[in-house]
Amino acid sequence: MSVDQGLAPLVKKVMVPVGPERAFEVFTAEMSAWWPMATHSVAQEKAREVRLEGAVGGRIVEYDDDGEVGSWGTVSDWDPPKSVSFTWHPGTDPLQAGHVTVTFTAVDEGTEVELVHTGWERRPDGVRARAGYDTGWDYVLGAYVAGVE
């Protein structure tokens, strides 16, 4: 039996110098303040903000000046300030959505934030998509770390 390691979960960790409550709040309620919309959005040239509706069933939606541009996902687990999980399909078919879980763990230096992205097998381009997200999440989480006060 062989396992395709190319479809293994993608795991990223960063440290932020604030407690879990603040780290969670910045990641969820203040997503537009730090998310790199110009490079990591559906309508890059027009994108103005992204909102994560904080509750199970809440949507993650991108907006431009005229309103809603595209859906990125749906919150599947909401446990502040410990974790948030959501489907992930920015601008693509929700039936091929991946799944992202972000956990916030208190450590001496502040909070360790761990992002786990799974569900690559749902996409026909899963291996290629995973490779793109490997560097993409590094960039996005770098913007998150810079945006935490």
PyRosetta script that sets phi, psi and omega in degrees:
from pyrosetta import init, pose_from_sequence

init()
pose = pose_from_sequence("MSVDQGLAPLVKKVMVPVGPERAFEVFTAEMSAWWPMATHSVAQEKAREVRLEGAVGGRIVEYDDDGEVGSWGTVSDWDPPKSVSFTWHPGTDPLQAGHVTVTFTAVDEGTEVELVHTGWERRPDGVRARAGYDTGWDYVLGAYVAGVE")
pose.set_psi(1, 130.6)
pose.set_omega(1, 178.0)
pose.set_phi(2, -118.9)
pose.set_psi(2, 150.0)
pose.set_omega(2, 178.7)
pose.set_phi(3, -115.5)
pose.set_psi(3, 130.6)
pose.set_omega(3, 178.6)
pose.set_phi(4, -75.3)
pose.set_psi(4, 101.0)
pose.set_omega(4, -178.4)
pose.set_phi(5, -65.3)
pose.set_psi(5, -19.4)
pose.set_omega(5, 177.7)
pose.set_phi(6, -65.8)
pose.set_psi(6, -18.8)
pose.set_omega(6, -179.6)
pose.set_phi(7, -105.8)
pose.set_psi(7, 12.5)
pose.set_omega(7, 178.1)
pose.set_phi(8, -63.8)
pose.set_psi(8, 156.9)
pose.set_omega(8, 176.6)
pose.set_phi(9, -56.0)
pose.set_psi(9, 144.2)
pose.set_omega(9, 175.1)
pose.set_phi(10, -94.9)
pose.set_psi(10, 123.4)
pose.set_omega(10, -176.2)
pose.set_phi(11, -121.0)
pose.set_psi(11, 128.5)
pose.set_omega(11, 178.9)
pose.set_phi(12, -130.2)
pose.set_psi(12, 140.5)
pose.set_omega(12, 177.8)
pose.set_phi(13, -131.8)
pose.set_psi(13, 139.0)
pose.set_omega(13, 173.7)
pose.set_phi(14, -137.4)
pose.set_psi(14, 160.4)
pose.set_omega(14, 176.3)
pose.set_phi(15, -113.6)
pose.set_psi(15, 139.7)
pose.set_omega(15, 173.8)
pose.set_phi(16, -128.3)
pose.set_psi(16, 145.0)
pose.set_omega(16, -172.9)
pose.set_phi(17, -86.3)
pose.set_psi(17, 39.3)
pose.set_omega(17, 178.3)
pose.set_phi(18, -135.5)
pose.set_psi(18, 166.4)
pose.set_omega(18, 178.0)
pose.set_phi(19, -71.1)
pose.set_psi(19, 166.5)
pose.set_omega(19, -179.1)
pose.set_phi(20, -57.0)
pose.set_psi(20, -36.3)
pose.set_omega(20, -178.4)
pose.set_phi(21, -61.2)
pose.set_psi(21, -47.8)
pose.set_omega(21, -179.4)
pose.set_phi(22, -69.4)
pose.set_psi(22, -41.2)
pose.set_omega(22, 179.6)
pose.set_phi(23, -59.9)
pose.set_psi(23, -43.1)
pose.set_omega(23, 178.6)
pose.set_phi(24, -64.4)
pose.set_psi(24, -45.7)
pose.set_omega(24, -179.3)
pose.set_phi(25, -60.0)
pose.set_psi(25, -44.6)
pose.set_omega(25, 179.3)
pose.set_phi(26, -63.7)
pose.set_psi(26, -43.9)
pose.set_omega(26, -177.7)
pose.set_phi(27, -63.8)
pose.set_psi(27, -38.2)
pose.set_omega(27, -173.0)
pose.set_phi(28, -98.8)
pose.set_psi(28, -63.6)
pose.set_omega(28, -173.4)
pose.set_phi(29, -74.0)
pose.set_psi(29, -23.3)
pose.set_omega(29, -176.8)
pose.set_phi(30, -114.9)
pose.set_psi(30, 28.4)
pose.set_omega(30, -175.5)
pose.set_phi(31, -55.4)
pose.set_psi(31, -39.4)
pose.set_omega(31, -179.2)
pose.set_phi(32, -65.2)
pose.set_psi(32, -24.6)
pose.set_omega(32, -178.4)
pose.set_phi(33, -71.1)
pose.set_psi(33, -25.3)
pose.set_omega(33, -175.5)
pose.set_phi(34, -123.7)
pose.set_psi(34, -20.2)
pose.set_omega(34, -176.4)
pose.set_phi(35, -64.7)
pose.set_psi(35, 131.8)
pose.set_omega(35, -179.4)
pose.set_phi(36, -76.8)
pose.set_psi(36, 76.7)
pose.set_omega(36, -175.2)
pose.set_phi(37, -58.7)
pose.set_psi(37, -35.0)
pose.set_omega(37, -176.4)
pose.set_phi(38, -64.8)
pose.set_psi(38, -24.7)
pose.set_omega(38, -177.4)
pose.set_phi(39, -119.1)
pose.set_psi(39, -20.1)
pose.set_omega(39, -173.6)
pose.set_phi(40, -131.3)
pose.set_psi(40, 68.0)
pose.set_omega(40, 178.7)
pose.set_phi(41, -153.1)
pose.set_psi(41, 171.5)
pose.set_omega(41, -179.1)
pose.set_phi(42, -72.9)
pose.set_psi(42, -48.2)
pose.set_omega(42, -177.4)
pose.set_phi(43, -113.5)
pose.set_psi(43, 68.1)
pose.set_omega(43, -169.7)
pose.set_phi(44, -48.9)
pose.set_psi(44, -44.8)
pose.set_omega(44, -177.4)
pose.set_phi(45, -72.3)
pose.set_psi(45, -23.6)
pose.set_omega(45, -177.5)
pose.set_phi(46, -110.3)
pose.set_psi(46, -14.8)
pose.set_omega(46, -173.4)
pose.set_phi(47, -61.3)
pose.set_psi(47, 135.7)
pose.set_omega(47, -179.8)
pose.set_phi(48, -117.4)
pose.set_psi(48, -36.2)
pose.set_omega(48, -178.4)
pose.set_phi(49, -158.9)
pose.set_psi(49, 164.0)
pose.set_omega(49, 173.5)
pose.set_phi(50, -132.3)
pose.set_psi(50, 139.5)
pose.set_omega(50, 179.6)
pose.set_phi(51, -124.6)
pose.set_psi(51, 133.8)
pose.set_omega(51, 173.3)
pose.set_phi(52, -108.1)
pose.set_psi(52, 114.8)
pose.set_omega(52, 179.9)
pose.set_phi(53, -78.7)
pose.set_psi(53, 112.4)
pose.set_omega(53, -168.9)
pose.set_phi(54, -77.4)
pose.set_psi(54, 76.3)
pose.set_omega(54, 174.4)
pose.set_phi(55, -173.6)
pose.set_psi(55, 157.2)
pose.set_omega(55, 175.2)
pose.set_phi(56, -58.3)
pose.set_psi(56, 131.4)
pose.set_omega(56, -176.3)
pose.set_phi(57, 91.7)
pose.set_psi(57, -11.0)
pose.set_omega(57, 177.7)
pose.set_phi(58, -66.2)
pose.set_psi(58, 149.8)
pose.set_omega(58, -178.1)
pose.set_phi(59, -97.2)
pose.set_psi(59, 158.1)
pose.set_omega(59, 168.0)
pose.set_phi(60, -112.1)
pose.set_psi(60, 114.7)
pose.set_omega(60, -170.1)
pose.set_phi(61, -130.3)
pose.set_psi(61, 138.4)
pose.set_omega(61, 175.6)
pose.set_phi(62, -96.4)
pose.set_psi(62, 140.1)
pose.set_omega(62, -179.4)
pose.set_phi(63, -127.4)
pose.set_psi(63, 150.7)
pose.set_omega(63, 167.7)
pose.set_phi(64, -118.8)
pose.set_psi(64, -169.2)
pose.set_omega(64, -177.2)
pose.set_phi(65, -62.8)
pose.set_psi(65, -23.8)
pose.set_omega(65, -177.6)
pose.set_phi(66, -96.6)
pose.set_psi(66, -2.5)
pose.set_omega(66, 178.9)
pose.set_phi(67, 128.6)
pose.set_psi(67, -152.8)
pose.set_omega(67, -175.4)
pose.set_phi(68, -66.9)
pose.set_psi(68, 130.7)
pose.set_omega(68, 179.5)
pose.set_phi(69, -103.0)
pose.set_psi(69, -44.5)
pose.set_omega(69, -177.7)
pose.set_phi(70, -169.1)
pose.set_psi(70, 155.4)
pose.set_omega(70, 178.2)
pose.set_phi(71, -92.0)
pose.set_psi(71, 136.1)
pose.set_omega(71, 177.6)
pose.set_phi(72, -102.5)
pose.set_psi(72, -27.4)
pose.set_omega(72, -177.5)
pose.set_phi(73, 170.2)
pose.set_psi(73, -175.0)
pose.set_omega(73, -178.6)
pose.set_phi(74, -135.9)
pose.set_psi(74, 134.2)
pose.set_omega(74, 179.9)
pose.set_phi(75, -68.1)
pose.set_psi(75, 126.1)
pose.set_omega(75, -179.4)
pose.set_phi(76, -108.9)
pose.set_psi(76, -19.4)
pose.set_omega(76, 176.6)
pose.set_phi(77, -148.1)
pose.set_psi(77, 134.2)
pose.set_omega(77, -176.5)
pose.set_phi(78, -134.8)
pose.set_psi(78, 105.9)
pose.set_omega(78, -176.8)
pose.set_phi(79, -137.5)
pose.set_psi(79, 68.2)
pose.set_omega(79, -177.4)
pose.set_phi(80, -66.2)
pose.set_psi(80, 142.5)
pose.set_omega(80, -4.4)
pose.set_phi(81, -96.6)
pose.set_psi(81, 22.3)
pose.set_omega(81, -175.1)
pose.set_phi(82, -82.2)
pose.set_psi(82, -44.7)
pose.set_omega(82, -173.9)
pose.set_phi(83, -162.7)
pose.set_psi(83, 159.5)
pose.set_omega(83, 171.3)
pose.set_phi(84, -142.7)
pose.set_psi(84, 139.1)
pose.set_omega(84, 177.0)
pose.set_phi(85, -129.3)
pose.set_psi(85, 148.7)
pose.set_omega(85, -179.7)
pose.set_phi(86, -157.5)
pose.set_psi(86, 153.8)
pose.set_omega(86, 169.9)
pose.set_phi(87, -70.7)
pose.set_psi(87, 158.2)
pose.set_omega(87, -175.1)
pose.set_phi(88, -140.8)
pose.set_psi(88, 111.2)
pose.set_omega(88, -178.6)
pose.set_phi(89, -153.0)
pose.set_psi(89, 53.9)
pose.set_omega(89, -175.1)
pose.set_phi(90, -56.3)
pose.set_psi(90, 111.3)
pose.set_omega(90, 177.1)
pose.set_phi(91, 70.8)
pose.set_psi(91, 12.2)
pose.set_omega(91, -178.9)
pose.set_phi(92, -124.0)
pose.set_psi(92, -178.7)
pose.set_omega(92, -177.3)
pose.set_phi(93, -64.3)
pose.set_psi(93, 120.0)
pose.set_omega(93, 178.1)
pose.set_phi(94, -58.4)
pose.set_psi(94, -23.9)
pose.set_omega(94, 178.5)
pose.set_phi(95, -69.9)
pose.set_psi(95, -16.9)
pose.set_omega(95, 178.3)
pose.set_phi(96, -107.3)
pose.set_psi(96, 18.8)
pose.set_omega(96, -176.8)
pose.set_phi(97, -64.4)
pose.set_psi(97, 142.6)
pose.set_omega(97, 167.5)
pose.set_phi(98, -86.1)
pose.set_psi(98, -172.8)
pose.set_omega(98, 179.1)
pose.set_phi(99, -136.4)
pose.set_psi(99, 134.5)
pose.set_omega(99, -178.7)
pose.set_phi(100, -122.0)
pose.set_psi(100, 132.9)
pose.set_omega(100, 172.4)
pose.set_phi(101, -123.2)
pose.set_psi(101, 129.8)
pose.set_omega(101, 178.5)
pose.set_phi(102, -119.1)
pose.set_psi(102, 124.7)
pose.set_omega(102, 179.3)
pose.set_phi(103, -115.3)
pose.set_psi(103, 150.2)
pose.set_omega(103, -175.8)
pose.set_phi(104, -125.6)
pose.set_psi(104, 112.1)
pose.set_omega(104, -174.9)
pose.set_phi(105, -120.7)
pose.set_psi(105, 125.7)
pose.set_omega(105, 178.4)
pose.set_phi(106, -66.6)
pose.set_psi(106, 133.6)
pose.set_omega(106, 173.9)
pose.set_phi(107, -136.2)
pose.set_psi(107, 170.1)
pose.set_omega(107, -177.3)
pose.set_phi(108, -54.8)
pose.set_psi(108, -37.3)
pose.set_omega(108, -176.1)
pose.set_phi(109, -83.4)
pose.set_psi(109, -6.5)
pose.set_omega(109, -177.0)
pose.set_phi(110, 142.7)
pose.set_psi(110, -108.6)
pose.set_omega(110, -178.9)
pose.set_phi(111, -138.6)
pose.set_psi(111, 132.5)
pose.set_omega(111, 170.8)
pose.set_phi(112, -89.8)
pose.set_psi(112, 126.7)
pose.set_omega(112, 179.0)
pose.set_phi(113, -110.0)
pose.set_psi(113, 120.4)
pose.set_omega(113, 179.9)
pose.set_phi(114, -115.5)
pose.set_psi(114, 128.6)
pose.set_omega(114, 177.8)
pose.set_phi(115, -113.2)
pose.set_psi(115, 127.1)
pose.set_omega(115, 177.4)
pose.set_phi(116, -121.8)
pose.set_psi(116, 120.6)
pose.set_omega(116, -178.2)
pose.set_phi(117, -113.5)
pose.set_psi(117, 120.4)
pose.set_omega(117, -178.4)
pose.set_phi(118, -126.3)
pose.set_psi(118, 179.9)
pose.set_omega(118, 174.5)
pose.set_phi(119, 93.8)
pose.set_psi(119, 17.3)
pose.set_omega(119, -177.5)
pose.set_phi(120, -60.9)
pose.set_psi(120, -29.9)
pose.set_omega(120, -177.3)
pose.set_phi(121, -67.0)
pose.set_psi(121, -15.0)
pose.set_omega(121, 178.9)
pose.set_phi(122, -76.9)
pose.set_psi(122, -14.7)
pose.set_omega(122, -175.6)
pose.set_phi(123, -104.4)
pose.set_psi(123, 136.8)
pose.set_omega(123, 177.0)
pose.set_phi(124, -64.3)
pose.set_psi(124, -23.7)
pose.set_omega(124, 178.8)
pose.set_phi(125, -107.6)
pose.set_psi(125, 33.0)
pose.set_omega(125, -172.0)
pose.set_phi(126, -53.2)
pose.set_psi(126, -46.1)
pose.set_omega(126, -178.1)
pose.set_phi(127, -64.9)
pose.set_psi(127, -45.7)
pose.set_omega(127, 179.9)
pose.set_phi(128, -66.5)
pose.set_psi(128, -41.5)
pose.set_omega(128, 179.5)
pose.set_phi(129, -62.9)
pose.set_psi(129, -42.9)
pose.set_omega(129, 179.8)
pose.set_phi(130, -60.6)
pose.set_psi(130, -42.6)
pose.set_omega(130, 179.5)
pose.set_phi(131, -61.5)
pose.set_psi(131, -40.4)
pose.set_omega(131, 178.2)
pose.set_phi(132, -66.5)
pose.set_psi(132, -40.0)
pose.set_omega(132, 179.0)
pose.set_phi(133, -71.3)
pose.set_psi(133, -24.6)
pose.set_omega(133, 178.8)
pose.set_phi(134, -57.8)
pose.set_psi(134, -45.1)
pose.set_omega(134, 176.6)
pose.set_phi(135, -85.1)
pose.set_psi(135, -31.3)
pose.set_omega(135, -179.1)
pose.set_phi(136, -63.0)
pose.set_psi(136, -44.7)
pose.set_omega(136, 179.1)
pose.set_phi(137, -66.8)
pose.set_psi(137, -32.4)
pose.set_omega(137, 175.5)
pose.set_phi(138, -58.9)
pose.set_psi(138, -45.6)
pose.set_omega(138, -179.3)
pose.set_phi(139, -65.0)
pose.set_psi(139, -47.0)
pose.set_omega(139, -178.9)
pose.set_phi(140, -63.3)
pose.set_psi(140, -46.1)
pose.set_omega(140, -179.9)
pose.set_phi(141, -68.7)
pose.set_psi(141, -28.7)
pose.set_omega(141, 172.3)
pose.set_phi(142, -62.7)
pose.set_psi(142, -40.7)
pose.set_omega(142, 177.1)
pose.set_phi(143, -66.5)
pose.set_psi(143, -38.2)
pose.set_omega(143, 177.1)
pose.set_phi(144, -60.7)
pose.set_psi(144, -50.3)
pose.set_omega(144, -179.8)
pose.set_phi(145, -58.2)
pose.set_psi(145, -42.9)
pose.set_omega(145, 179.3)
pose.set_phi(146, -66.8)
pose.set_psi(146, -27.0)
pose.set_omega(146, -178.1)
pose.set_phi(147, -86.8)
pose.set_psi(147, -9.6)
pose.set_omega(147, 179.0)
pose.set_phi(148, -79.7)
pose.set_psi(148, 131.5)
pose.set_omega(148, -179.0)
pose.set_phi(149, -87.6)
pose.dump_pdb("model.pdb")
